[in-house]
Amino acid sequence: MSKKYFEELSISVEQNFDINKDGLLDFFEDQKTLQITGRHSISYERILVCNGYLLDNDNVFDQADSISGDLCRVAEAICGRNGEILSEYQDEPAEKALFLDKLWVNPGFRNRGVATLFLKSLPKLVSETLPPVCGVYGVVVPWELKLGTPEHEAEKERLLKFYLGLGFQRVGQTDVIWMPVE
């Protein structure tokens, strides 16, 4: 298959799934977990999967703490003492916040614009398919690489530049990012 950049991606939002580093799905019982799947618009092959969590804005820290250490790091960076997201990290006040946890692109489709297309369409997707959210939040972690290795650190810096170039904003000097939802 030629290295063509994607101009169209069929995206769906489903609840209660998680992905591992091979893109395999696991089922979750809770209603906060969702999976955003990108499929090739012609073959319908799954080429992108993103885990997300739709959390209540009034108690973000406790909810994030019960899910993962990465989401807890995000909450520590963006929340006030009361556990709510600080106003400077909210586009519009809303009862929900979307936390992205893992973004996986099928290895056969990497470096072809799939993640770029997905992230550029994310604000519209969120506003059209989910309840109103105050923003999209995440932490830049190359989760497929071993933590603390030179490769991990170099990839984290590359990914941070990538996300910032797509409209995400960095929270202080941390590896936490957020994006307003239009």
Backbone as JSON, one array per atom type, in Angstrom:
{
  "sequence": "MSKKYFEELSISVEQNFDINKDGLLDFFEDQKTLQITGRHSISYERILVCNGYLLDNDNVFDQADSISGDLCRVAEAICGRNGEILSEYQDEPAEKALFLDKLWVNPGFRNRGVATLFLKSLPKLVSETLPPVCGVYGVVVPWELKLGTPEHEAEKERLLKFYLGLGFQRVGQTDVIWMPVE",
  "N": [[0.84, -1.17, 0.0], [0.57, 2.2, -0.8], [2.22, 5.12, 0.58], [0.07, 7.18, 1.45], [-1.38, 10.2, 2.46], [-4.08, 10.59, 4.66], [-7.31, 11.8, 3.94], [-9.8, 11.46, 4.75], [-11.58, 9.95, 7.35], [-13.39, 7.49, 8.9], [-15.06, 7.89, 11.82], [-15.99, 6.66, 14.98], [-17.7, 6.65, 18.15], [-17.6, 4.71, 20.96], [-18.65, 3.14, 23.99], [-17.06, 1.86, 26.98], [-14.6, 0.4, 26.46], [-11.1, -0.59, 26.29], [-7.7, -0.27, 25.17], [-4.79, -2.19, 24.31], [-1.17, -2.26, 23.82], [-1.05, -3.49, 21.35], [-3.29, -2.79, 20.07], [-5.49, -4.23, 20.73], [-8.73, -4.94, 22.1], [-10.26, -4.48, 25.29], [-12.93, -5.1, 27.52], [-14.75, -2.8, 29.57], [-16.6, -2.25, 32.57], [-17.58, 0.19, 33.54], [-19.34, 3.33, 32.99], [-17.94, 5.55, 32.26], [-15.86, 5.18, 30.57], [-14.75, 5.44, 27.24], [-14.32, 4.65, 23.79], [-12.74, 5.83, 20.96], [-12.86, 5.19, 17.65], [-11.1, 5.02, 14.64], [-11.66, 4.38, 11.3], [-10.62, 3.17, 8.11], [-11.9, 4.87, 5.35], [-12.76, 3.51, 3.1], [-12.05, 0.68, 3.1], [-12.82, 0.1, 5.66], [-11.18, -0.78, 7.62], [-9.82, -0.99, 10.89], [-7.9, 1.6, 11.95], [-7.12, 3.42, 13.82], [-7.27, 3.92, 17.31], [-8.52, 5.39, 20.19], [-8.46, 5.8, 23.63], [-10.71, 7.15, 25.98], [-12.01, 9.09, 28.72], [-14.91, 10.17, 30.16], [-15.4, 12.44, 32.44], [-16.88, 13.72, 35.47], [-16.93, 17.16, 36.06], [-16.99, 18.23, 38.6], [-15.58, 16.67, 40.41], [-13.05, 15.81, 39.52], [-10.4, 15.06, 40.24], [-10.54, 12.87, 42.14], [-11.87, 10.97, 40.56], [-10.07, 10.61, 38.4], [-7.87, 9.63, 39.78], [-8.74, 7.12, 40.49], [-8.63, 5.8, 38.1], [-6.15, 5.88, 36.49], [-2.57, 6.37, 36.85], [-1.49, 8.19, 35.01], [-3.72, 9.78, 34.28], [-4.22, 10.85, 36.75], [-1.98, 12.48, 37.06], [-2.59, 14.41, 35.15], [-4.91, 15.53, 36.29], [-3.81, 16.58, 38.65], [-2.34, 18.67, 37.59], [-4.24, 20.41, 36.42], [-6.36, 20.91, 38.14], [-8.0, 22.63, 40.86], [-7.84, 23.01, 44.47], [-10.3, 22.05, 45.26], [-10.85, 19.97, 43.59], [-12.0, 20.49, 41.16], [-11.7, 21.48, 37.7], [-9.53, 24.11, 36.95], [-10.43, 27.45, 35.98], [-8.82, 28.59, 33.98], [-8.15, 26.45, 32.42], [-10.36, 25.66, 31.06], [-12.59, 25.72, 28.37], [-15.34, 26.43, 28.09], [-17.52, 26.6, 30.86], [-18.62, 23.46, 31.98], [-20.37, 20.42, 32.79], [-18.98, 18.09, 32.32], [-15.79, 16.58, 31.46], [-13.38, 15.65, 29.04], [-11.02, 13.19, 29.06], [-8.19, 12.07, 27.47], [-6.53, 9.01, 27.09], [-4.98, 6.84, 25.86], [-3.59, 6.73, 22.62], [-3.65, 4.98, 19.73], [-2.25, 3.99, 16.7], [-2.6, 1.94, 13.93], [0.23, 0.06, 13.05], [0.79, -0.22, 10.29], [-0.21, 2.07, 9.21], [1.02, 4.27, 10.22], [2.65, 7.49, 10.4], [1.37, 8.68, 8.27], [-0.49, 10.64, 8.45], [-2.78, 9.98, 9.86], [-3.25, 10.21, 12.71], [-3.0, 12.98, 12.88], [-5.17, 13.88, 11.29], [-7.27, 12.81, 12.81], [-6.93, 14.17, 15.33], [-7.25, 16.82, 14.52], [-9.92, 16.79, 13.82], [-11.1, 16.27, 16.2], [-12.26, 18.28, 18.08], [-14.72, 18.95, 16.78], [-15.91, 16.42, 16.56], [-16.22, 15.75, 19.28], [-17.97, 17.8, 20.14], [-20.21, 17.15, 18.65], [-20.95, 14.53, 19.37], [-20.82, 13.97, 22.11], [-21.89, 14.78, 25.5], [-21.88, 18.29, 26.5], [-18.56, 19.4, 27.04], [-15.9, 20.72, 29.06], [-13.39, 20.83, 28.06], [-10.66, 19.07, 26.4], [-8.37, 16.8, 27.62], [-5.07, 15.59, 28.38], [-2.07, 13.6, 28.78], [1.23, 13.66, 27.64], [2.58, 10.82, 26.74], [4.65, 8.42, 25.53], [3.47, 5.56, 25.39], [4.09, 3.04, 24.4], [6.77, 2.67, 24.64], [9.61, 1.94, 26.74], [9.65, 3.43, 29.91], [11.75, 6.14, 30.86], [13.9, 5.62, 29.19], [16.3, 6.75, 26.69], [15.05, 6.78, 24.18], [12.35, 6.93, 24.85], [12.19, 9.49, 26.08], [12.99, 11.15, 23.94], [10.95, 10.62, 22.1], [8.76, 11.52, 23.56], [9.24, 14.3, 23.6], [9.04, 14.81, 20.85], [6.35, 14.11, 20.42], [5.09, 15.98, 22.06], [5.62, 18.41, 20.7], [4.22, 17.8, 18.37], [1.49, 17.62, 19.29], [1.15, 20.26, 20.27], [1.39, 21.67, 17.9], [-1.03, 21.08, 16.77], [-2.93, 22.5, 18.06], [-3.33, 21.94, 20.75], [-2.69, 22.96, 24.12], [-0.03, 23.53, 26.36], [0.24, 22.71, 29.8], [1.69, 24.68, 31.95], [5.07, 23.83, 32.59], [4.81, 21.16, 32.36], [4.11, 17.77, 31.13], [1.51, 17.7, 30.49], [-1.36, 18.31, 28.54], [-3.94, 20.31, 26.98], [-7.01, 20.98, 25.23], [-9.21, 23.39, 24.01], [-12.73, 23.0, 23.39], [-14.61, 23.71, 20.65]],
  "CA": [[0.0, 0.0, 0.0], [1.38, 3.4, -0.9], [2.17, 6.03, 1.73], [-0.81, 8.29, 1.12], [-1.95, 10.87, 3.62], [-5.51, 10.41, 4.7], [-8.14, 12.98, 3.89], [-11.08, 11.1, 5.31], [-11.5, 8.89, 8.34], [-14.69, 7.21, 9.5], [-14.81, 7.88, 13.25], [-17.15, 6.35, 15.82], [-17.47, 6.7, 19.58], [-18.25, 3.61, 21.66], [-18.3, 3.17, 25.4], [-16.68, 0.68, 27.77], [-13.5, -0.38, 25.93], [-9.73, -0.15, 26.51], [-6.8, -0.89, 24.2], [-3.42, -2.45, 24.75], [-0.2, -1.75, 22.84], [-1.27, -4.13, 20.06], [-4.56, -2.33, 19.54], [-6.55, -5.18, 21.08], [-9.74, -4.32, 22.95], [-10.72, -5.08, 26.53], [-14.21, -4.52, 27.9], [-14.84, -2.21, 30.9], [-17.96, -2.19, 33.06], [-18.05, 1.53, 33.91], [-19.93, 4.16, 31.95], [-17.1, 6.71, 31.99], [-14.86, 4.82, 29.58], [-15.2, 5.39, 25.86], [-13.3, 4.39, 22.79], [-12.96, 6.5, 19.68], [-12.25, 4.32, 16.65], [-11.01, 5.55, 13.28], [-11.59, 3.3, 10.3], [-10.37, 3.57, 6.73], [-13.21, 5.21, 4.81], [-13.16, 2.59, 2.03], [-11.97, -0.72, 3.53], [-13.36, 0.08, 7.0], [-10.18, -1.37, 8.51], [-9.56, -0.18, 12.08], [-6.53, 2.11, 11.84], [-6.83, 4.29, 14.96], [-8.1, 3.74, 18.49], [-8.16, 6.31, 21.27], [-9.23, 5.65, 24.86], [-11.08, 8.38, 26.65], [-12.82, 9.01, 29.92], [-15.8, 11.31, 30.33], [-15.46, 12.6, 33.89], [-17.65, 14.84, 36.02], [-16.03, 18.26, 36.36], [-17.0, 18.62, 40.01], [-14.76, 15.78, 41.23], [-12.12, 15.23, 38.55], [-9.21, 14.45, 40.83], [-10.84, 11.55, 42.7], [-12.19, 10.06, 39.47], [-8.83, 10.31, 37.67], [-7.03, 8.83, 40.67], [-9.24, 5.74, 40.48], [-8.48, 5.21, 36.75], [-4.74, 5.62, 36.16], [-1.58, 7.34, 37.29], [-1.35, 9.24, 34.02], [-4.84, 10.71, 34.42], [-4.03, 11.54, 38.02], [-1.02, 13.55, 36.77], [-3.33, 15.46, 34.45], [-5.78, 16.19, 37.27], [-2.96, 17.38, 39.55], [-1.88, 19.87, 36.88], [-5.3, 21.32, 35.96], [-7.43, 21.08, 39.13], [-7.79, 23.37, 42.09], [-7.92, 22.22, 45.71], [-11.62, 21.45, 45.39], [-10.97, 18.86, 42.65], [-12.56, 20.94, 39.89], [-10.75, 22.02, 36.74], [-9.37, 25.56, 37.06], [-11.07, 28.16, 34.87], [-7.88, 28.84, 32.88], [-8.04, 25.23, 31.62], [-11.69, 25.33, 30.57], [-13.09, 26.54, 27.28], [-16.63, 26.88, 28.59], [-17.89, 25.76, 32.0], [-19.49, 22.34, 31.63], [-20.4, 19.39, 33.83], [-18.12, 16.97, 31.94], [-14.46, 16.82, 30.88], [-12.91, 14.47, 28.31], [-9.62, 12.87, 29.27], [-7.66, 11.07, 26.54], [-5.53, 8.21, 27.8], [-4.08, 6.19, 24.91], [-3.88, 6.89, 21.2], [-2.95, 3.92, 19.01], [-2.42, 3.95, 15.25], [-2.16, 0.68, 13.33], [1.58, 0.29, 12.54], [0.8, -0.12, 8.83], [-0.74, 3.37, 8.8], [1.71, 5.34, 10.95], [3.37, 8.51, 9.61], [0.6, 8.95, 7.06], [-1.46, 11.68, 8.72], [-4.0, 9.47, 10.5], [-3.42, 10.86, 14.01], [-3.21, 14.4, 12.61], [-6.55, 14.04, 10.85], [-8.12, 12.54, 13.97], [-6.83, 15.23, 16.33], [-7.83, 18.04, 13.95], [-11.38, 16.65, 13.8], [-11.56, 15.95, 17.55], [-13.23, 19.23, 18.67], [-16.03, 18.8, 16.14], [-16.41, 15.1, 16.96], [-16.64, 15.84, 20.68], [-19.16, 18.65, 20.27], [-21.36, 16.53, 17.98], [-21.29, 13.19, 19.84], [-20.78, 13.83, 23.56], [-22.47, 15.92, 26.21], [-20.93, 19.41, 26.53], [-17.37, 19.23, 27.88], [-15.17, 21.98, 29.28], [-12.13, 20.73, 27.35], [-10.07, 17.75, 26.18], [-7.15, 16.81, 28.42], [-4.25, 14.38, 28.29], [-0.66, 13.69, 29.14], [2.04, 13.16, 26.53], [3.34, 9.65, 27.18], [4.79, 7.38, 24.5], [3.19, 4.39, 26.22], [4.62, 1.8, 23.82], [8.21, 2.63, 24.9], [9.98, 1.79, 28.15], [9.82, 4.68, 30.63], [13.1, 6.5, 31.3], [14.93, 5.36, 28.18], [16.49, 7.9, 25.8], [14.04, 6.73, 23.12], [11.1, 7.4, 25.46], [12.29, 10.94, 26.26], [13.01, 11.79, 22.62], [9.61, 10.48, 21.52], [7.88, 12.41, 24.33], [9.46, 15.67, 23.09], [8.48, 14.87, 19.5], [4.9, 14.09, 20.55], [4.66, 17.27, 22.63], [5.62, 19.37, 19.58], [3.13, 17.38, 17.49], [0.22, 18.05, 19.88], [1.1, 21.73, 20.31], [1.17, 22.11, 16.53], [-2.41, 20.81, 16.4], [-3.86, 23.32, 18.83], [-3.31, 21.67, 22.19], [-1.9, 23.89, 24.91], [0.73, 22.89, 27.43], [-0.04, 23.2, 31.14], [2.98, 25.02, 32.58], [6.2, 23.1, 32.01], [4.52, 19.73, 32.51], [3.79, 17.07, 29.89], [0.05, 17.7, 30.41], [-1.87, 19.15, 27.47], [-5.39, 20.42, 26.91], [-7.53, 21.64, 24.04], [-10.6, 23.86, 24.12], [-13.68, 22.42, 22.45], [-15.37, 24.82, 20.06]],
  "C": [[0.89, 1.24, 0.0], [1.22, 4.27, 0.35], [1.37, 7.26, 1.34], [-1.33, 8.9, 2.42], [-3.47, 10.78, 3.54], [-6.23, 11.75, 4.69], [-9.49, 12.72, 4.52], [-10.91, 9.91, 6.22], [-12.89, 8.71, 8.91], [-14.48, 7.02, 11.0], [-16.09, 7.57, 14.0], [-16.73, 6.4, 17.28], [-18.28, 5.58, 20.23], [-17.83, 3.68, 23.11], [-17.81, 1.82, 25.88], [-15.57, -0.18, 27.19], [-12.15, 0.23, 26.32], [-8.89, -0.81, 25.42], [-5.47, -1.18, 24.84], [-2.48, -2.03, 23.63], [-0.33, -2.38, 21.46], [-2.59, -3.7, 19.42], [-5.71, -3.27, 19.84], [-7.46, -4.57, 22.13], [-10.02, -5.16, 24.19], [-12.0, -4.36, 26.92], [-14.14, -3.98, 29.33], [-16.31, -2.11, 31.28], [-18.47, -0.77, 33.27], [-18.57, 2.31, 32.71], [-19.08, 5.37, 31.6], [-16.12, 6.45, 30.85], [-15.47, 4.84, 28.18], [-14.02, 5.13, 24.94], [-13.7, 5.11, 21.52], [-12.17, 5.69, 18.65], [-12.26, 5.02, 15.3], [-10.83, 4.39, 12.31], [-11.33, 3.92, 8.93], [-11.72, 3.77, 6.06], [-13.67, 4.28, 3.69], [-13.16, 1.14, 2.53], [-12.59, -0.95, 4.9], [-12.44, -0.64, 7.99], [-9.92, -0.43, 9.68], [-8.11, 0.28, 12.03], [-6.15, 3.04, 12.98], [-7.8, 3.96, 16.08], [-7.59, 4.7, 19.55], [-9.06, 6.04, 22.46], [-9.54, 7.02, 25.43], [-11.93, 8.1, 27.86], [-13.62, 10.3, 30.04], [-16.06, 11.46, 31.82], [-16.3, 13.8, 34.28], [-16.67, 15.92, 36.45], [-15.99, 18.62, 37.84], [-16.13, 17.75, 40.92], [-13.71, 15.07, 40.38], [-10.99, 14.47, 39.22], [-9.48, 13.05, 41.36], [-11.16, 10.54, 41.6], [-10.93, 9.65, 38.71], [-7.93, 9.4, 38.49], [-7.46, 7.37, 40.66], [-9.03, 5.04, 39.14], [-7.03, 4.88, 36.44], [-3.83, 6.71, 36.69], [-1.4, 8.48, 36.31], [-2.48, 10.26, 34.13], [-4.76, 11.48, 35.72], [-3.04, 12.69, 37.84], [-1.69, 14.71, 36.07], [-4.17, 16.24, 35.45], [-4.97, 17.06, 38.23], [-2.55, 18.69, 38.9], [-2.99, 20.87, 36.59], [-6.37, 21.61, 37.0], [-7.01, 21.95, 40.3], [-7.93, 22.45, 43.29], [-9.26, 21.52, 45.88], [-11.84, 20.29, 44.42], [-11.58, 19.24, 41.31], [-11.47, 21.52, 39.0], [-10.72, 23.55, 36.87], [-9.91, 26.25, 35.82], [-10.12, 28.42, 33.7], [-7.68, 27.62, 31.97], [-9.42, 24.73, 31.18], [-12.05, 26.27, 29.44], [-14.38, 27.21, 27.72], [-16.93, 26.03, 29.82], [-18.87, 24.67, 31.55], [-19.39, 21.29, 32.74], [-19.43, 18.25, 33.55], [-16.79, 17.46, 31.38], [-14.03, 15.53, 30.2], [-11.41, 14.32, 28.51], [-9.22, 11.79, 28.28], [-6.54, 10.33, 27.25], [-4.53, 7.58, 26.84], [-4.55, 6.47, 23.5], [-3.01, 5.88, 20.46], [-3.28, 4.03, 17.53], [-1.84, 2.63, 14.76], [-0.77, 0.91, 12.71], [1.66, 0.42, 11.02], [0.34, 1.24, 8.31], [-0.06, 4.53, 9.51], [2.47, 6.24, 9.99], [2.69, 8.79, 8.28], [-0.53, 9.94, 7.32], [-2.72, 11.24, 9.43], [-4.25, 10.17, 11.83], [-3.66, 12.36, 13.84], [-4.65, 14.66, 12.21], [-7.51, 13.83, 12.02], [-8.12, 13.71, 14.95], [-7.39, 16.56, 15.82], [-9.36, 17.98, 13.96], [-11.96, 16.41, 15.19], [-12.53, 16.98, 18.14], [-14.64, 19.1, 18.08], [-16.68, 17.48, 16.55], [-16.96, 15.15, 18.38], [-17.92, 16.65, 20.8], [-20.4, 18.03, 19.64], [-21.81, 15.21, 18.61], [-21.35, 13.02, 21.35], [-21.55, 14.96, 24.21], [-21.45, 17.06, 26.24], [-19.78, 19.14, 27.51], [-16.62, 20.55, 27.96], [-13.81, 21.97, 28.58], [-11.73, 19.27, 27.17], [-8.68, 17.79, 26.81], [-6.38, 15.51, 28.23], [-2.85, 14.64, 28.79], [0.13, 13.05, 28.0], [2.94, 12.05, 27.08], [3.45, 8.69, 26.01], [4.69, 6.01, 25.16], [3.67, 3.07, 25.65], [6.12, 1.64, 24.08], [8.49, 2.55, 26.39], [10.3, 3.15, 28.77], [11.27, 4.9, 31.03], [14.21, 6.24, 30.3], [15.13, 6.6, 27.32], [15.46, 7.95, 24.67], [12.7, 7.28, 23.61], [11.11, 8.93, 25.57], [12.27, 11.68, 24.93], [11.62, 11.74, 21.97], [8.61, 11.38, 22.26], [8.02, 13.86, 23.84], [8.88, 15.83, 21.69], [6.96, 14.93, 19.56], [4.37, 15.4, 21.11], [4.6, 18.33, 21.53], [4.47, 19.08, 18.62], [1.79, 17.89, 18.02], [0.09, 19.57, 19.91], [0.83, 22.29, 18.93], [-0.26, 21.91, 16.05], [-3.43, 21.56, 17.26], [-3.98, 23.0, 20.3], [-2.44, 22.71, 22.86], [-1.23, 23.13, 26.04], [0.36, 23.53, 28.76], [1.29, 23.42, 31.84], [4.12, 24.35, 31.84], [6.03, 21.6, 32.13], [4.34, 19.08, 31.13], [2.27, 16.9, 29.74], [-0.38, 18.71, 29.35], [-3.39, 19.24, 27.57], [-5.77, 21.19, 25.66], [-8.94, 22.14, 24.32], [-11.47, 23.15, 23.08], [-14.59, 23.54, 21.95], [-16.85, 24.51, 20.01]]
}
